[in-house]
Amino acid sequence: MRLILLGPPGAGKGTQAQRLVARHDIVQLSTGDMLREAVRNETPIGLKAKAVMDAGNLVSDEIVIGIISDRIDQPDCAKGFILDGFPRTVAQAEALDRILAEKGLKLDAVIELKVDQDKLVDRIIQRARETAARGEPVRKDDDPEVFKTRLEAFNRDTAVVAPYYAERGMLATIDGMKPIDEVTKAIADVLELA
Ligand code: AMP
């Protein structure tokens, strides 16, 4: 199974992706996680991306498209994958179409988590608190000010990605403000139909 989870930062894509991984034996491809790893390892991509990510802006299409294209070729993606945080621009969505076509692969579903953006800052503050309470490092961009920039980037560049898939008859939209278990159930219902 191959699917995309769409939604603004803090919508719950990562949480739902982890549940889908456990349930369907597929892998989660989070470009944010991959970029953070590149930053930690100080790779050439990481060095380029760090300041952009810390400021809450989008890394270039070229970089993330390259990362995803290479990652999909790895053997652990053979059973399927969930794209979490990609595509974030129409150019990335178009590139993904090309990449999948070249590899002879198809998407099964594109699921959008619709959320009330006014509530997201509170969610992010809570996520940062919970992470700190677990003794784990808090993401630099999970800061209320940087989060505003991330939301602006979403509304400017990423909000148009859902209509891109809707025009192709591939989009399912789910209420992401519901409790986590209910969102999981709604996603399962969509996948059953897909
Ligand atoms: P995320 O973990 O998905 O919130 O991503 C964290 C940060 O990584 C974003 O704010 C961007 O700076 C960068 N990033 C992740 N995925 C992408 C993408 N598909 N396109 C551009 N930048 C990305």
Boltz pocket constraint, residues with backbone or C-beta under 6 A from the ligand:
constraints:
  - pocket:
      binder: B
      contacts: [[A, 9], [A, 31], [A, 32], [A, 33], [A, 35], [A, 49], [A, 52], [A, 53], [A, 54], [A, 56], [A, 57], [A, 58], [A, 59], [A, 60], [A, 61], [A, 64], [A, 84], [A, 85], [A, 86], [A, 87], [A, 88], [A, 92], [A, 141], [A, 150]]
      max_distance: 6.0
